[in-house]
Amino acid sequence: MVGSFSFKNRRLRLLAIIGVATLILTLVSYAAYACFLPKKPAEAQSSTIDTPALVGRSLIKAQETAEEQGLKIEIDEWVSSKVYPTNYIVTQKPLPGQPIEKGSKIIIKVSGGKSYPGPKKERDSVELNDDAKPLPTPPIQPKQNLEDKTVAIDAGHQRKANLEREPVGPGAKATKAKVQGGTSGIDSKTPEYEVTLAIAVKLKTALEAYGVKVIMTRETHDIDISNSQRADVANRNNADLFVRIHADGALDTNMYGISTLYPAQNSWTAGFYAQSMKAARLVQRNLVTTALGKDNGIVARDDISGFNWSKVPVILVETGFMTNPKEDRLLNDPRYQEKLANGIASGVVEYLKAAE
């Protein structure tokens, strides 16, 4: 029973004292021993990292990326480019994804013409090497082994809408406008077709850095190509994924956020709607994470001509609401457009790798 034990027995009391003393001495001895133990040296961190992808980035951005990872960049040559604006990286060595020691140099070629000196602001801390050997072409090499993959990109809308009708799917009686005009910025007044092409071009660059072959349905605003014809571009090129870039609009200016649409199951999409849904999930997750946008989820649609005329997996990314003042500003910001492109690219690459 609790409270009945007593130390009146001298023998028991002596044994208890000895036990407590022994325990104290043991603890003290262990603590003293531990103080003199040699410290285990910290494991040396590897000085080798994967070479970052610089192709398609501005010289300033490439410099920042290199410095963040403990690397340097060295300009081999200024070259003419029909693809990249002045002061953008055209080639690099080592190639993206290859191992490189921290402190090493990445040799680059930069657009602008052979003798272009570049603004002083962009040349600071960049070493020019006039005697460097030329780098090999092609300029872009894969970060991952995806050179056997093809992605078709459709920048939604065009300068002039085409309101002539076409069937919503092969053989359908229901019709829709061939190409609608799209929305526009509530404050910026920028038309949707300009924003979608800007994002699509950046997405093309991001995917090509992984070795993906990219087919664009349009690269200019002055074009007349219907939604069924855009799907046919992806079909004819046997695209592994057809990515359509759009921006949203609503009467309620408080609505905002990102969503990804995919084809609902019907007689036209039965063979690829499941893959499309998987791609939509991966792109939506990566895009929201990268752009820090509001997640409006993925949505199945059976009334979209570009889905029903497609014969390959297809998704449509609504990158934000141009009728929302905040997202209007963001969608017109090239830095945010690049975030959107990188987020979409991450999801597309994840889908392509999983489909192998």
VEXFI-440742 format. One record per residue (C-alpha): x, y, z; residue in one letter. Coordinates in pm, 1 decimal, decimal comma. Example, Ala and Ser with C-alpha at 12.3 -4.5 7.8 and 13.67 -1.06 7.14 Angstrom:
<guzas>
guza u: 1230,0 v: -450,0 w: 780,0 resn: A
guza u: 1367,0 v: -106,0 w: 714,0 resn: S
</guzas>
This chain:
<guzas>
guza u: 0,0 v: 0,0 w: 0,0 resn: M
guza u: 130,5 v: 348,6 w: -81,5 resn: V
guza u: 300,6 v: 524,6 w: 219,7 resn: G
guza u: 371,5 v: 213,8 w: 429,0 resn: S
guza u: 736,6 v: 171,9 w: 330,9 resn: F
guza u: 994,1 v: 281,9 w: 592,9 resn: S
guza u: 1373,4 v: 320,9 w: 614,6 resn: F
guza u: 1384,9 v: 232,0 w: 982,6 resn: K
guza u: 1581,8 v: -84,2 w: 892,0 resn: N
guza u: 1947,8 v: 29,4 w: 902,7 resn: R
guza u: 2056,1 v: -229,5 w: 650,9 resn: R
guza u: 1801,0 v: -116,3 w: 392,3 resn: L
guza u: 1890,4 v: 246,1 w: 453,5 resn: R
guza u: 2259,9 v: 175,3 w: 394,1 resn: L
guza u: 2190,2 v: -13,2 w: 71,1 resn: L
guza u: 1977,4 v: 276,3 w: -58,5 resn: A
guza u: 2251,4 v: 530,8 w: 15,7 resn: I
guza u: 2511,7 v: 316,7 w: -160,8 resn: I
guza u: 2282,8 v: 279,0 w: -465,5 resn: G
guza u: 2219,2 v: 649,8 w: -498,4 resn: V
guza u: 2587,2 v: 732,1 w: -461,5 resn: A
guza u: 2680,8 v: 475,2 w: -725,3 resn: T
guza u: 2428,5 v: 623,3 w: -969,9 resn: L
guza u: 2558,8 v: 977,0 w: -916,6 resn: I
guza u: 2920,5 v: 867,7 w: -966,5 resn: L
guza u: 2825,5 v: 684,8 w: -1288,7 resn: T
guza u: 2650,9 v: 989,5 w: -1434,5 resn: L
guza u: 2937,4 v: 1222,6 w: -1344,3 resn: V
guza u: 3193,6 v: 985,3 w: -1497,0 resn: S
guza u: 2996,5 v: 953,7 w: -1821,4 resn: Y
guza u: 2960,2 v: 1330,7 w: -1852,8 resn: A
guza u: 3331,7 v: 1384,0 w: -1798,9 resn: A
guza u: 3419,1 v: 1113,3 w: -2053,4 resn: Y
guza u: 3187,0 v: 1265,1 w: -2312,0 resn: A
guza u: 3361,6 v: 1601,7 w: -2285,5 resn: C
guza u: 3691,1 v: 1448,1 w: -2395,7 resn: F
guza u: 3550,0 v: 1242,6 w: -2685,0 resn: L
guza u: 3690,9 v: 1357,3 w: -3021,8 resn: P
guza u: 3437,3 v: 1550,3 w: -3224,3 resn: K
guza u: 3316,2 v: 1366,4 w: -3533,0 resn: K
guza u: 3417,0 v: 1573,3 w: -3830,7 resn: P
guza u: 3128,5 v: 1698,4 w: -4046,0 resn: A
guza u: 3098,7 v: 1521,1 w: -4375,2 resn: E
guza u: 3251,0 v: 1722,1 w: -4652,2 resn: A
guza u: 2990,6 v: 1861,2 w: -4886,3 resn: Q
guza u: 3029,4 v: 1779,0 w: -5251,8 resn: S
guza u: 3161,4 v: 2067,3 w: -5459,0 resn: S
guza u: 3006,8 v: 1924,2 w: -5775,7 resn: T
guza u: 2664,7 v: 2047,1 w: -5889,2 resn: I
guza u: 2450,9 v: 2020,2 w: -6201,7 resn: D
guza u: 2512,7 v: 2293,7 w: -6455,0 resn: T
guza u: 2213,3 v: 2532,9 w: -6457,9 resn: P
guza u: 2027,2 v: 2602,9 w: -6783,2 resn: A
guza u: 2118,1 v: 2952,5 w: -6902,6 resn: L
guza u: 2011,6 v: 2935,5 w: -7268,1 resn: V
guza u: 1717,8 v: 3164,8 w: -7335,6 resn: G
guza u: 1786,1 v: 3382,7 w: -7030,5 resn: R
guza u: 1905,3 v: 3741,0 w: -7029,7 resn: S
guza u: 2272,3 v: 3804,4 w: -6956,8 resn: L
guza u: 2187,6 v: 3970,1 w: -6624,4 resn: I
guza u: 1963,1 v: 3681,4 w: -6519,1 resn: K
guza u: 2227,9 v: 3427,6 w: -6622,1 resn: A
guza u: 2488,6 v: 3614,1 w: -6416,8 resn: Q
guza u: 2260,5 v: 3609,8 w: -6111,8 resn: E
guza u: 2186,1 v: 3237,9 w: -6154,9 resn: T
guza u: 2555,9 v: 3153,2 w: -6186,4 resn: A
guza u: 2652,6 v: 3357,8 w: -5880,9 resn: E
guza u: 2376,3 v: 3200,6 w: -5670,9 resn: E
guza u: 2527,4 v: 2858,3 w: -5740,0 resn: Q
guza u: 2889,8 v: 2961,1 w: -5691,4 resn: G
guza u: 2976,4 v: 2968,4 w: -6061,5 resn: L
guza u: 3112,5 v: 3223,2 w: -6307,5 resn: K
guza u: 3021,5 v: 3294,6 w: -6668,7 resn: I
guza u: 3258,1 v: 3384,0 w: -6950,2 resn: E
guza u: 3146,0 v: 3526,9 w: -7285,0 resn: I
guza u: 3300,4 v: 3342,1 w: -7576,3 resn: D
guza u: 3137,9 v: 3543,4 w: -7854,9 resn: E
guza u: 2857,7 v: 3785,4 w: -7943,9 resn: W
guza u: 2648,9 v: 3628,4 w: -8219,4 resn: V
guza u: 2352,5 v: 3718,4 w: -8437,6 resn: S
guza u: 2031,7 v: 3536,9 w: -8345,9 resn: S
guza u: 1687,3 v: 3523,9 w: -8506,5 resn: K
guza u: 1548,7 v: 3353,3 w: -8196,7 resn: V
guza u: 1670,2 v: 3551,1 w: -7896,6 resn: Y
guza u: 1670,5 v: 3928,1 w: -7826,3 resn: P
guza u: 1993,6 v: 4117,8 w: -7773,0 resn: T
guza u: 2182,3 v: 4018,5 w: -7456,5 resn: N
guza u: 2023,2 v: 3672,0 w: -7428,0 resn: Y
guza u: 2221,4 v: 3349,8 w: -7392,8 resn: I
guza u: 2232,0 v: 3147,9 w: -7716,7 resn: V
guza u: 2464,6 v: 2859,2 w: -7622,8 resn: T
guza u: 2646,8 v: 2737,3 w: -7314,4 resn: Q
guza u: 2919,1 v: 2492,0 w: -7217,1 resn: K
guza u: 2897,8 v: 2273,5 w: -7009,1 resn: P
guza u: 2547,8 v: 2181,1 w: -7119,7 resn: L
guza u: 2256,7 v: 2198,6 w: -6873,9 resn: P
guza u: 2250,6 v: 1909,3 w: -6628,3 resn: G
guza u: 2617,2 v: 1813,9 w: -6673,2 resn: Q
guza u: 2834,6 v: 1806,3 w: -6357,0 resn: P
guza u: 3043,9 v: 2114,6 w: -6283,4 resn: I
guza u: 3270,4 v: 2213,7 w: -5993,5 resn: E
guza u: 3169,8 v: 2516,6 w: -5788,7 resn: K
guza u: 3388,6 v: 2811,7 w: -5882,8 resn: G
guza u: 3414,7 v: 2694,8 w: -6243,9 resn: S
guza u: 3316,4 v: 2893,9 w: -6552,1 resn: K
guza u: 3026,9 v: 2841,7 w: -6789,2 resn: I
guza u: 3127,6 v: 2950,9 w: -7139,4 resn: I
guza u: 2845,2 v: 3127,5 w: -7322,6 resn: I
guza u: 2757,0 v: 3287,8 w: -7652,3 resn: K
guza u: 2532,1 v: 3591,6 w: -7635,8 resn: V
guza u: 2296,8 v: 3739,7 w: -7894,4 resn: S
guza u: 2371,8 v: 4085,5 w: -8028,1 resn: G
guza u: 2620,6 v: 4046,1 w: -8307,1 resn: G
guza u: 2985,6 v: 3947,2 w: -8306,2 resn: K
guza u: 3119,8 v: 4291,9 w: -8215,7 resn: S
guza u: 2837,1 v: 4396,8 w: -7985,3 resn: Y
guza u: 2999,5 v: 4520,9 w: -7662,6 resn: P
guza u: 2683,8 v: 4516,6 w: -7450,9 resn: G
guza u: 2575,4 v: 4783,2 w: -7203,9 resn: P
guza u: 2829,6 v: 4838,7 w: -6928,6 resn: K
guza u: 2569,3 v: 4743,1 w: -6667,7 resn: K
guza u: 2543,1 v: 4398,6 w: -6821,6 resn: E
guza u: 2918,3 v: 4349,1 w: -6865,6 resn: R
guza u: 3013,6 v: 4408,7 w: -6503,8 resn: D
guza u: 3178,6 v: 4101,7 w: -6346,8 resn: S
guza u: 3153,2 v: 3908,3 w: -6675,0 resn: V
guza u: 3484,7 v: 3809,3 w: -6825,1 resn: E
guza u: 3527,6 v: 3853,6 w: -7200,7 resn: L
guza u: 3747,6 v: 3598,6 w: -7374,4 resn: N
guza u: 3831,3 v: 3699,3 w: -7730,7 resn: D
guza u: 4055,6 v: 3396,4 w: -7784,4 resn: D
guza u: 3810,6 v: 3129,2 w: -7670,9 resn: A
guza u: 3739,7 v: 2845,1 w: -7913,9 resn: K
guza u: 3396,4 v: 2843,3 w: -8076,5 resn: P
guza u: 3128,4 v: 2635,0 w: -7909,5 resn: L
guza u: 2944,5 v: 2356,4 w: -8090,7 resn: P
guza u: 2590,6 v: 2382,2 w: -8223,8 resn: T
guza u: 2299,7 v: 2314,9 w: -8187,8 resn: P
guza u: 2274,5 v: 2576,0 w: -7909,7 resn: P
guza u: 2022,3 v: 2402,4 w: -7685,5 resn: I
guza u: 2085,4 v: 2062,2 w: -7534,8 resn: Q
guza u: 1851,7 v: 1869,0 w: -7303,9 resn: P
guza u: 1858,7 v: 1888,4 w: -6926,2 resn: K
guza u: 1677,8 v: 1556,4 w: -6935,4 resn: Q
guza u: 1656,9 v: 1290,5 w: -7203,9 resn: N
guza u: 1339,5 v: 1424,2 w: -7365,4 resn: L
guza u: 1459,8 v: 1490,5 w: -7719,2 resn: E
guza u: 1217,7 v: 1225,8 w: -7849,6 resn: D
guza u: 917,6 v: 1416,4 w: -7711,7 resn: K
guza u: 703,7 v: 1667,5 w: -7898,9 resn: T
guza u: 480,4 v: 1933,6 w: -7745,0 resn: V
guza u: 247,8 v: 2156,7 w: -7946,0 resn: A
guza u: 176,0 v: 2499,0 w: -7795,3 resn: I
guza u: -122,0 v: 2709,7 w: -7892,1 resn: D
guza u: -124,4 v: 3075,9 w: -7792,1 resn: A
guza u: -495,9 v: 3141,7 w: -7761,9 resn: G
guza u: -681,1 v: 3378,2 w: -7998,6 resn: H
guza u: -537,3 v: 3615,9 w: -8262,4 resn: Q
guza u: -553,3 v: 3982,0 w: -8357,0 resn: R
guza u: -880,7 v: 3952,7 w: -8550,4 resn: K
guza u: -1153,0 v: 3713,4 w: -8436,8 resn: A
guza u: -1309,7 v: 3482,9 w: -8693,6 resn: N
guza u: -1675,2 v: 3442,9 w: -8603,9 resn: L
guza u: -1753,2 v: 3206,1 w: -8887,4 resn: E
guza u: -1887,3 v: 2877,8 w: -8755,4 resn: R
guza u: -1727,9 v: 2533,1 w: -8742,9 resn: E
guza u: -1848,9 v: 2204,6 w: -8586,7 resn: P
guza u: -1752,9 v: 2158,7 w: -8220,1 resn: V
guza u: -1619,0 v: 1816,6 w: -8320,2 resn: G
guza u: -1585,0 v: 1594,1 w: -8626,4 resn: P
guza u: -1929,4 v: 1532,9 w: -8770,1 resn: G
guza u: -2106,7 v: 1740,3 w: -8503,5 resn: A
guza u: -2421,2 v: 1939,0 w: -8582,1 resn: K
guza u: -2348,8 v: 2190,8 w: -8306,2 resn: A
guza u: -2115,7 v: 2471,5 w: -8411,2 resn: T
guza u: -1903,1 v: 2742,4 w: -8249,9 resn: K
guza u: -1708,5 v: 3043,7 w: -8372,8 resn: A
guza u: -1380,1 v: 2944,0 w: -8535,2 resn: K
guza u: -1181,9 v: 3183,5 w: -8314,0 resn: V
guza u: -1331,6 v: 3423,7 w: -8063,7 resn: Q
guza u: -1177,8 v: 3758,2 w: -7975,7 resn: G
guza u: -1079,1 v: 3674,0 w: -7619,5 resn: G
guza u: -1077,7 v: 3902,6 w: -7318,0 resn: T
guza u: -860,9 v: 4206,8 w: -7238,8 resn: S
guza u: -703,7 v: 4372,8 w: -6936,3 resn: G
guza u: -943,7 v: 4572,6 w: -6722,1 resn: I
guza u: -678,5 v: 4841,3 w: -6662,1 resn: D
guza u: -404,0 v: 4764,3 w: -6911,9 resn: S
guza u: -647,0 v: 4713,5 w: -7204,5 resn: K
guza u: -395,1 v: 4457,2 w: -7331,9 resn: T
guza u: -574,2 v: 4200,2 w: -7550,1 resn: P
guza u: -558,8 v: 3837,8 w: -7443,1 resn: E
guza u: -388,6 v: 3729,7 w: -7766,5 resn: Y
guza u: -80,4 v: 3937,0 w: -7677,2 resn: E
guza u: -46,4 v: 3790,8 w: -7328,3 resn: V
guza u: -95,6 v: 3432,2 w: -7445,4 resn: T
guza u: 172,9 v: 3458,4 w: -7712,3 resn: L
guza u: 419,2 v: 3617,5 w: -7469,5 resn: A
guza u: 371,4 v: 3326,8 w: -7227,3 resn: I
guza u: 377,8 v: 3069,0 w: -7507,6 resn: A
guza u: 713,6 v: 3193,1 w: -7638,7 resn: V
guza u: 864,1 v: 3170,2 w: -7289,6 resn: K
guza u: 716,0 v: 2822,2 w: -7247,1 resn: L
guza u: 875,6 v: 2717,4 w: -7575,5 resn: K
guza u: 1216,8 v: 2829,2 w: -7450,7 resn: T
guza u: 1169,6 v: 2651,4 w: -7117,4 resn: A
guza u: 1071,4 v: 2321,3 w: -7282,2 resn: L
guza u: 1348,6 v: 2337,2 w: -7541,5 resn: E
guza u: 1599,3 v: 2358,6 w: -7256,1 resn: A
guza u: 1487,4 v: 2003,4 w: -7170,8 resn: Y
guza u: 1537,8 v: 1887,5 w: -7529,6 resn: G
guza u: 1166,4 v: 1881,0 w: -7611,1 resn: V
guza u: 1069,5 v: 1947,3 w: -7972,9 resn: K
guza u: 818,9 v: 2233,7 w: -7967,1 resn: V
guza u: 563,2 v: 2311,7 w: -8236,6 resn: I
guza u: 388,1 v: 2650,1 w: -8222,5 resn: M
guza u: 43,9 v: 2696,1 w: -8379,6 resn: T
guza u: 118,9 v: 3064,6 w: -8419,2 resn: R
guza u: 412,8 v: 3299,5 w: -8366,4 resn: E
guza u: 243,5 v: 3618,7 w: -8481,6 resn: T
guza u: -80,2 v: 3799,8 w: -8403,8 resn: H
guza u: -170,3 v: 3849,4 w: -8769,7 resn: D
guza u: -294,5 v: 3501,1 w: -8851,1 resn: I
guza u: -628,0 v: 3333,9 w: -8914,2 resn: D
guza u: -631,6 v: 2978,6 w: -8781,9 resn: I
guza u: -941,9 v: 2816,8 w: -8636,7 resn: S
guza u: -953,2 v: 2605,8 w: -8321,4 resn: N
guza u: -995,4 v: 2287,1 w: -8525,1 resn: S
guza u: -693,4 v: 2383,6 w: -8736,8 resn: Q
guza u: -489,0 v: 2447,4 w: -8423,0 resn: R
guza u: -573,6 v: 2098,3 w: -8299,4 resn: A
guza u: -474,7 v: 1963,0 w: -8640,3 resn: D
guza u: -126,4 v: 2111,1 w: -8598,4 resn: V
guza u: -81,6 v: 1897,3 w: -8285,6 resn: A
guza u: -234,7 v: 1593,8 w: -8458,0 resn: N
guza u: -16,4 v: 1616,2 w: -8769,2 resn: R
guza u: 296,6 v: 1641,6 w: -8555,0 resn: N
guza u: 185,3 v: 1349,6 w: -8334,9 resn: N
guza u: 240,6 v: 1565,6 w: -8026,7 resn: A
guza u: 286,1 v: 1391,3 w: -7693,3 resn: D
guza u: 89,3 v: 1679,7 w: -7543,1 resn: L
guza u: -102,7 v: 1976,1 w: -7682,9 resn: F
guza u: -82,7 v: 2276,2 w: -7446,8 resn: V
guza u: -321,5 v: 2566,3 w: -7503,4 resn: R
guza u: -246,9 v: 2896,8 w: -7329,8 resn: I
guza u: -533,8 v: 3130,6 w: -7239,3 resn: H
guza u: -629,1 v: 3400,4 w: -6988,7 resn: A
guza u: -966,0 v: 3420,2 w: -6815,4 resn: D
guza u: -1227,9 v: 3692,2 w: -6794,0 resn: G
guza u: -1543,6 v: 3749,1 w: -6588,8 resn: A
guza u: -1804,0 v: 4015,3 w: -6515,8 resn: L
guza u: -1709,5 v: 3989,5 w: -6147,3 resn: D
guza u: -1377,3 v: 4175,0 w: -6119,5 resn: T
guza u: -1307,9 v: 4006,2 w: -5786,0 resn: N
guza u: -1265,3 v: 3666,8 w: -5951,8 resn: M
guza u: -903,2 v: 3556,2 w: -5981,3 resn: Y
guza u: -686,4 v: 3247,7 w: -5991,8 resn: G
guza u: -546,0 v: 2974,7 w: -6216,1 resn: I
guza u: -722,8 v: 2670,8 w: -6358,7 resn: S
guza u: -641,8 v: 2399,8 w: -6609,6 resn: T
guza u: -906,9 v: 2254,8 w: -6838,2 resn: L
guza u: -902,0 v: 1908,6 w: -6994,7 resn: Y
guza u: -1142,5 v: 1719,6 w: -7222,1 resn: P
guza u: -1434,9 v: 1537,0 w: -7067,5 resn: A
guza u: -1486,9 v: 1182,5 w: -7190,2 resn: Q
guza u: -1694,0 v: 1162,6 w: -7507,4 resn: N
guza u: -1682,7 v: 984,3 w: -7840,5 resn: S
guza u: -1409,0 v: 1216,5 w: -7968,7 resn: W
guza u: -1182,6 v: 1217,3 w: -7663,0 resn: T
guza u: -1226,3 v: 861,9 w: -7530,5 resn: A
guza u: -876,1 v: 759,6 w: -7634,9 resn: G
guza u: -685,8 v: 1037,3 w: -7457,6 resn: F
guza u: -905,1 v: 1208,0 w: -7196,2 resn: Y
guza u: -743,5 v: 1008,8 w: -6910,1 resn: A
guza u: -390,9 v: 1116,1 w: -7013,2 resn: Q
guza u: -517,2 v: 1470,9 w: -7054,4 resn: S
guza u: -657,8 v: 1469,8 w: -6700,9 resn: M
guza u: -324,7 v: 1344,9 w: -6565,3 resn: K
guza u: -137,1 v: 1620,0 w: -6751,1 resn: A
guza u: -385,2 v: 1879,8 w: -6622,7 resn: A
guza u: -327,7 v: 1773,2 w: -6261,5 resn: R
guza u: 51,1 v: 1786,9 w: -6292,7 resn: L
guza u: 55,6 v: 2121,6 w: -6474,1 resn: V
guza u: -195,1 v: 2279,9 w: -6234,9 resn: Q
guza u: 0,4 v: 2168,2 w: -5928,4 resn: R
guza u: 337,6 v: 2286,4 w: -6061,2 resn: N
guza u: 196,2 v: 2610,7 w: -6198,1 resn: L
guza u: 21,1 v: 2714,5 w: -5878,2 resn: V
guza u: 331,6 v: 2629,3 w: -5675,0 resn: T
guza u: 566,4 v: 2824,4 w: -5903,3 resn: T
guza u: 349,8 v: 3130,9 w: -5964,7 resn: A
guza u: 199,1 v: 3134,7 w: -5612,4 resn: L
guza u: -143,9 v: 3178,4 w: -5769,2 resn: G
guza u: -487,3 v: 3088,4 w: -5636,3 resn: K
guza u: -569,2 v: 2726,5 w: -5718,8 resn: D
guza u: -901,6 v: 2707,0 w: -5903,8 resn: N
guza u: -843,6 v: 2339,0 w: -5982,1 resn: G
guza u: -886,1 v: 2134,4 w: -6298,1 resn: I
guza u: -1209,1 v: 2130,5 w: -6497,3 resn: V
guza u: -1340,0 v: 1879,6 w: -6753,7 resn: A
guza u: -1507,5 v: 2032,6 w: -7061,0 resn: R
guza u: -1687,1 v: 1869,7 w: -7355,7 resn: D
guza u: -1780,2 v: 2188,9 w: -7543,2 resn: D
guza u: -1434,6 v: 2307,9 w: -7650,1 resn: I
guza u: -1360,9 v: 2264,0 w: -8022,0 resn: S
guza u: -985,2 v: 2249,3 w: -7969,0 resn: G
guza u: -1037,8 v: 1948,0 w: -7741,4 resn: F
guza u: -1288,4 v: 1760,5 w: -7955,7 resn: N
guza u: -1086,3 v: 1796,7 w: -8276,5 resn: W
guza u: -770,3 v: 1679,8 w: -8102,5 resn: S
guza u: -638,5 v: 1325,7 w: -8138,1 resn: K
guza u: -362,6 v: 1367,2 w: -7878,2 resn: V
guza u: -365,8 v: 1449,4 w: -7504,8 resn: P
guza u: -459,1 v: 1815,1 w: -7463,3 resn: V
guza u: -498,8 v: 2072,8 w: -7186,1 resn: I
guza u: -593,2 v: 2440,3 w: -7171,8 resn: L
guza u: -432,2 v: 2658,7 w: -6906,2 resn: V
guza u: -625,6 v: 2961,5 w: -6784,0 resn: E
guza u: -333,0 v: 3162,2 w: -6648,8 resn: T
guza u: -539,0 v: 3420,8 w: -6458,2 resn: G
guza u: -822,1 v: 3673,4 w: -6487,6 resn: F
guza u: -742,2 v: 3978,8 w: -6697,0 resn: M
guza u: -1064,4 v: 4130,1 w: -6560,2 resn: T
guza u: -910,6 v: 4133,4 w: -6212,1 resn: N
guza u: -691,3 v: 4445,4 w: -6162,1 resn: P
guza u: -416,0 v: 4263,8 w: -5972,6 resn: K
guza u: -392,1 v: 3970,5 w: -6212,2 resn: E
guza u: -414,3 v: 4208,0 w: -6507,8 resn: D
guza u: -95,4 v: 4374,9 w: -6383,6 resn: R
guza u: 72,9 v: 4040,3 w: -6321,5 resn: L
guza u: -16,3 v: 3895,3 w: -6659,9 resn: L
guza u: 144,5 v: 4197,5 w: -6828,1 resn: N
guza u: 466,6 v: 4158,3 w: -6626,3 resn: D
guza u: 735,5 v: 3964,7 w: -6821,6 resn: P
guza u: 879,6 v: 3832,4 w: -6493,8 resn: R
guza u: 543,4 v: 3685,0 w: -6393,2 resn: Y
guza u: 493,8 v: 3550,5 w: -6745,1 resn: Q
guza u: 825,0 v: 3368,1 w: -6703,9 resn: E
guza u: 705,0 v: 3220,9 w: -6373,6 resn: K
guza u: 392,0 v: 3097,5 w: -6545,6 resn: L
guza u: 594,3 v: 2947,6 w: -6830,8 resn: A
guza u: 834,8 v: 2774,9 w: -6592,1 resn: N
guza u: 549,9 v: 2634,6 w: -6384,9 resn: G
guza u: 372,3 v: 2498,0 w: -6691,4 resn: I
guza u: 700,3 v: 2355,2 w: -6822,5 resn: A
guza u: 769,0 v: 2176,9 w: -6492,7 resn: S
guza u: 430,2 v: 2008,3 w: -6506,9 resn: G
guza u: 467,4 v: 1916,9 w: -6874,4 resn: V
guza u: 812,9 v: 1766,7 w: -6816,4 resn: V
guza u: 683,5 v: 1566,1 w: -6519,5 resn: E
guza u: 401,6 v: 1433,5 w: -6739,4 resn: Y
guza u: 637,3 v: 1346,6 w: -7026,9 resn: L
guza u: 878,7 v: 1163,2 w: -6799,9 resn: K
guza u: 597,3 v: 965,9 w: -6637,1 resn: A
guza u: 461,2 v: 869,9 w: -6978,5 resn: A
guza u: 789,2 v: 709,1 w: -7089,6 resn: E
</guzas>
